Amino acid sequence: MNAEIITIGDEILRGDTLDTNSNWLAYELSKIDITVSKISSISDEKEVIYKSIRNSLSRSQFIILTGGLGPTNDDITKSVLCDYFKDHLVLNNKVLNQIESLFKQFNKTVTVSNRQQAFVPSKCKVIHNKWGTAPGMWFTQDDKDVLSFPGVPFEMKNIFLSIIEIIKSKYKLKSIYNETVLTQGVAESHLFENLDIWMQKKPKNLKVSFLPSAGLVKIRLSSRNKHIFKSQLSKLKKQLNDIIYGFNNDTLQQIVVDLLLENNKTIAIAESCTGGAIQQLITSVSGSSKCFKGGMVVYSNKMKITQLNIKQSTIKKYREVSKQVAAEMARNIQQKFNSDFSIATTGFAGPTGGTKKNPVGTIYIGIVTPEKSYVKKMQIGLGRDYFIRVASLTALNIIRKEIIDL
């Protein structure tokens, strides 16, 4: 079955807001055998929204709208839906009670504009929103469905998940077997070459997609055949081995924290060129305080010397971006916080800086484990944000492998 997704909002077209809703919805729909044939982002204009709904329904059986359901004047999706389906708004007391209950939790009074959100088209099936004030709406006409969700990603996701079984039942859909294999440290081109023989021999009814991003490559497998899916996934795991760090929604930081906690180990981090990005990833994980002892961002040479006790002679002889400084940083931060593991980074993130020996994009990652210490040198592609992201994920993956090898 084909579907279309329409995201509504001038903020998306201006580039102020990133449309993550379409990406998430398309992925979730594919898991229940619904193919998204078109994704559109449109402005908050009545005529544009009306035409988009009409055109989408001429092509597809299932339409999802996100956005334009808030309490402000520019949120007009509901009124356009009334126009399209020749409907009118009625007060839904259950929605109103939900809004009042939500406001009561935060000791706030329901405003007039928020109360208006309890008015919904009479012909729609209301999809109650326990996570916000704007309900979802489900219209059916001529065996075609239009679903409208608020644009707030957290609310949209939870509303959709609350009705996914209803969608599957109505259209007699079967779940697709799928898995996203997560890899780090190997470029997409090299990964594809390594899997060339496997790709040539794989069954035709197994779909494989390579999805690269900064520092990571995801490999997504999907099939309607359970046996084929499981056997091919097993072959892929065996071939890639430790290149794989996780699956589906796993993150490197969560895996590293979990491994540290499971092994009753701790870590400390000293960063220069990555500016605290590795520490931010670690501390984004709930419970990381039990294994992350602490860290420092020692960006200048003065801070390296005075706060982390890096020898001035080491910097003078080898320069701040060097194997020797990275090693000393890793060792000193490990001793300073009395941790089992440590990470240190020093490099040239660019676009300025760099030397003939260590051009922009060079990084030294110092590692200390309970059994050894070493430094890994890398040359990362240009682009400051890209550099920091790749360097941070690489450092975490190195530590992941070291914990597993204990």
N, C-alpha and C positions, 0 to 999 in steps of 0.2 A: 504494500500500500504506500502511495506517495503522500508526503506532507510538505507544508511550507511553514516557515517561521517568519514573522514580521515583528521587528523591534521598533518601537515608536519613541521618538525623542530627539529634539533639536540638539541636545547635549551630546548625543552619539555622533551626529553628522558634523558637529563642530570639532569633534575630537576631544571634548572635555571629559567624556566618559567612555570607557572601553566596554564594548558589547561582549560580555562573557556569557550572557544568557543563551545566545544562539549556539555557541560552542557546546555548552553543557547540555542543552536540550537535544541537539543533533546527536550527540553521543548516546544519551539515554534512549532516544527513540530507536536508534540503530540496534540497541540491545533487545528490542521487542519486535524486530523485523519491520519497522517503519522506515522507509527511505525518504530522507529530506531532499527534495528536488530543487528547492530554491530558498534562499535566505535573503531578506530585504531589511534595510534600515531606512525608515521614513520620518518625515517631519511631523510636528504636532499641528497639522492642518486638517480640517474636516474633509475637504475634498480629496486630499491625498490619501487619508486613511480609508475613506469610503471606496475610492477606486482600487486601492490595494487589496481590500477584502474581496471586492467583486472580481478582480482579475485572478486572484489566487484561487477562489472557489470555482472559476471556470476551468482551472487546470488540475486541482487537487481535491481530495476528499476530506482532508484533515488539515486544519489551519490552527496555528498557535500565535496569539498576539501577546507581546509583553510590553508593559509601560503605559503611561497615560491614565493611570487609575488613582492618582494621588488626590489630595484635598485642595489643590490650587487651581486657578482659573485655566491654566494651560493644559490641564489633564482632562482631555475631551473624549477619550476613547469610548467611555460609557454612553455618551450622548450620540456618538456616531453609530454605535452598535444599535441603539434604539432606532435611529433613522433607517439603517439598512434593513433591520428585521421588522420595521413598521410597528414599533413597540413603544411603551412608555415606562417611566420609573415608578416603582412602588416601594414603600418602606418594608424592609425585612427586619422584623423584631429580633430574630436570632443574631443577625449581623450587628444590630445596634447593641444588644446585650454584650456581644463579644468585644465591641469597641469600648463600651463603658467599663467592662471588667479589666481590659488592658490598661486603660487610663487610671483606673483605681489602684492598680499595682504600683504605679509611679506617683500616686498622690496628686494626680492632675485632673482638671475638669475637661470634659469633652467639649470641644469647640463646635461652633455652628458648621464650619467647613468639614470637620471630621464626622459630624452627625449626618451630613449629606452623603457620606460614603456608604451609609446603611440603605440608601435608596438604590435599587437594582432593577434592571429590565424585567418585566413581568414574565416574559417568555423564557428566560434563561434558567438553567439549573444552577443554583448558587453553590460554589465550592468554598466552604468556610476556611478562613485564614486565621489560624490560631497564633500566628507569628507577627501579625500586623493588623492594620485597620481596613485595608482594601480587600474585599473578597474576590475570589476567582469566579468566572462566569463561563457557562457551557451552553452554547446554542446549537440546536440541531434543525436542519432544514433540508428537505429533499435528499435525505440519507447522507448529508454532509455535516461535518462538525466544525464549529469555530470555538476555540477555547481562548479566553482572555485572562492573563495573569498580571499582577503588579510587577513593576520592573525591578524592585529590590531583589537582588539575587537570592538572598537567604530565604525570603518569603516565597519567591517563585519556585525554588527548588523543592521546598517542603510541600507546597500545594500540589505540585506535579506528582511527587512521590506518593502523596496521599490518594491519588486517583489512578495510579498506573495499572493496578489490577483491574479496575473498571474498564479502562481502555483495552486491555488485553482480552478481557471477556467479551466486550461488545464486538470486537473485530475478529475474535477467535485467533488471536495472535499467539505464536509460540516464541519463547525466549530463544535468542541466538546464543550459542556457546561462544564466549569470547574471553580473551585475556590480553592485557597489555603488559608486555615484558619490558622492564626498565633497565637500561644500560648506561654506564658512565665510563669515560676514558677512551672510547674508540669512536673515531669519526664515522659519519653515516656511510661515506664511500668505502671505507675499509671494512665496515661491518657488512655491507652489502656484498663485497668481494668474498669475505669469509663464508657467507651463507649462499654463495652462488650455486653450488651443487644442490644444496637443500631446496633452494627456490625453484630450480629446474625440475626437480623430482616431486615436488609437493603436489597433492591432488588439486584439481581445478576448482573443487568446491570449498577450498580453504582460502580465504582472503587474507592477504598479508599487507600491512601498511607500515612504512617507515616514517616516523614523526620526529624530526630533529629539533632541538632547541639548544640554547646556550649550555654547553657542558653535558648534555644528555641526549640520548636517542631512545625513543620509545618504539617498540615493535608490536603492532596490534594484530592479533590473530582472531579470526571469526569464522564460524561454520555452523550449518544446521545439523551436521552429522556429528554426534557425540563421540563416536569411536575415532573418527578421523581427527577431530579436534584434539582429543587427549593424546593420541599417539604422536601427532606432529608437534604438539607443545612439548612433549617429553623429549623428542629428538632435538628440538631447538634448545631446551635447557641444557642438555648434555653437550651440545656443540659449543655453546657460549660459556658455559661453566661460570667462573667467577667474574666474568664481564657483567653478568646480571647482578644488580643490587636489590631488586625488589619487583613487585607486581602491582598493576592497577593504580591505586591511589597512595601507595607507599611514598615516603619522602626519605631522603638520605639522612636528614637530621633526626627524624623519628627513629629510624633504624639504628643509628649510632647511639642515641640515648637509650633505647631499649637494650642494646647489647651491653652497654656500660652497666646498666642497672642489673641485668641478668648475671653479669660476671662480677658484680660488686666492685667496679673499678671507677676511677675518677679521671677527669681531664681538666687541663688549663690551657689557655690560648693566648699567644702574643701576636698581634697583627701590626703590620706597617702598611703595605700597599693595599691590603683588603679593607682597611679602615673599620674593623669591627663587624664586617659582614658575616664571618663565620660564627662569631659569638651571638649575633642576632639570630642566625638560623638555629643554633642550639637552644637558645633561651625561648624561642617560639614554641618549643615543645613542652607541654604540661608535665611537670615532674622532673624537669632537667636540673632543678636545684639540688637534687639528691646525688648527681654525678658531676655537675659542672662546678668546679671549685671557684673559678673566677678567671679573669683575663685582663689584658691591657692592650690599649692601642698606643703604640709608641711610634709616632709618625716621624718626628724629627730626630736627628742624631743626638741632640741634647737629651731628649727624653729616653732614648735608648741607653745612653750612658748613665744618666742620673737616676732613672726610675727602674730600669731593668738590669743595671750593672753590666752592660756590655762594655768590654774594654775599649778605651779610646784608641789604643794601639791596634786593635783588630780592625776598627773602621778605617783608621789612617792607612794601614797596610793593604787591606783588601777592598775597601769601599763599603758603603752601607748595603748595597745590593751584591751579595756574595754568598757563597756556600758557607764560609766561616762565620759570618754574622748570623745567618739563619740558624746554624747549629748552636751558636751561643745563645741566641734568643730562645730556642726551644728548650735548651738545657736549663737556662736561668728561670724561665717561667715555671717549669716543672718543679724546680727546687723551691722557688718562692712560694708556691701554693701547695707544695707537697702532694702532687697528684701522681697517678699511675701513668697517664699518657699526657703528651703535650703536642701542640701544633704551633709553628711560627711561620710567618710569611714576610718576605721582603722582596720587592721587585719594582719594575717600572710599568705602572698602569697606563701611562701616556695621557694625552698625546705628546706631551713634552718630556724631556729627560732622555735617559738611555745613554749608553756608551758603545764603542765599537765592539767590545767583548760581550756586553749585555745590552742589546738594543731594546727599544720600547716593546713591551709584551713579554719580557723576561721575568720569571719569578723563581725564587728559591723557597721551597717548602721544607721547613725543618720538622722532624718527627722524633719524639722520644717515646719509647714503650718500656714496659718493665724489663725487657730483655735486651734492647738495643737502641741505638740512635743513628739517624742518617738524614741526608738532605737530598731532595728530589728537585732537579732543575727542569723547568719547562719553558717552552716558547709558545705563548698563547696569541691568538689573532688580535688584531688591532681593534680598538674601541674600548673605552674605559669601563663602561657598565658591563660589557661582555667579558672583559678581562677579570673583573672582580667576581662575577657570577661563576665563571668556569674555574677560577682559582679556588674559590670557596668550596664548590662541590667536589673538586678533585681532592682537596685536603681532607674533606669528610670521608670520601671513599677510601682514601689511603688508610685512615684510622679504622674504618669499618673492616677492612681486610686484616689489619693487624689484630684487632680484637678477636676476630674469628679464628685466627691462627694461634692464639694463646694456648 
